[in-house]
Amino acid sequence: MTHRIEKMNSLVREIFSELLDQEISLKQGVLVTIAKVDTTPDLRYTRVSVSVFPEQEEGYALATLRHEQSRLQKALNSKLSMKIRPRILIESDHTEQSADVIEKLLREIKRETRDN
């Protein structure tokens, strides 16, 4: 990954975090965090992966973010002083859930080998 893309990812993460905090109103108890930001080499698209807590509110949170996507895009564009401004794509990040499943399986294997 080039320095330019890394810088873009960092800048988008910073601005998007600020926008999530100030511009988006989610119901009480729902927490959205930015897990990963990945910009394409041509700087035309930026995929923002978010994780949602509690997990059962993921559908609600993603629907809210996607509903507000054009407003978030406009706010992001106004804060980026560049000729090319990447289009934001919002997706869910399941890394944490996958890690939990793997950890659970490893504990199960360890328990089974200990019992034998």
CORMO-V335780 format. One record per residue. N is the residue number from 1. PSI is psi in degrees with one decimal (none if undefined). Layout:
# CORMO-V335780
N;PSI
N;PSI
This chain:
# CORMO-V335780
1;132.6
2;161.2
3;-37.4
4;-42.7
5;-41.1
6;-42.7
7;-42.1
8;-45.8
9;-45.1
10;-44.3
11;-44.3
12;-41.5
13;-46.4
14;-49.8
15;-43.4
16;-38.0
17;-45.3
18;-44.3
19;-41.0
20;-40.6
21;-40.1
22;-30.1
23;-24.0
24;130.5
25;109.9
26;158.5
27;155.0
28;138.3
29;-3.9
30;124.6
31;127.1
32;126.4
33;149.6
34;116.4
35;-38.2
36;145.8
37;127.9
38;115.2
39;139.7
40;155.1
41;-30.1
42;2.7
43;19.1
44;-26.5
45;143.7
46;121.0
47;120.3
48;113.0
49;127.2
50;149.6
51;146.4
52;136.1
53;132.4
54;154.2
55;-35.2
56;-9.6
57;7.3
58;-45.5
59;-45.9
60;-48.2
61;-44.5
62;-40.0
63;-41.0
64;-46.3
65;-42.0
66;-33.5
67;-35.6
68;5.9
69;-42.6
70;-36.5
71;-40.7
72;-41.9
73;-45.4
74;-43.4
75;-40.7
76;-45.6
77;-37.9
78;-24.0
79;-16.1
80;123.9
81;70.8
82;158.9
83;-49.0
84;125.1
85;123.2
86;146.7
87;131.4
88;132.4
89;122.0
90;132.2
91;163.8
92;143.7
93;123.0
94;17.8
95;-45.8
96;-43.5
97;-40.3
98;-40.5
99;-39.8
100;-42.6
101;-45.3
102;-44.0
103;-41.7
104;-44.1
105;-40.8
106;-40.1
107;-39.4
108;-45.9
109;-43.4
110;-42.7
111;-41.6
112;-40.5
113;-31.4
114;-37.4
115;-24.6
116;none
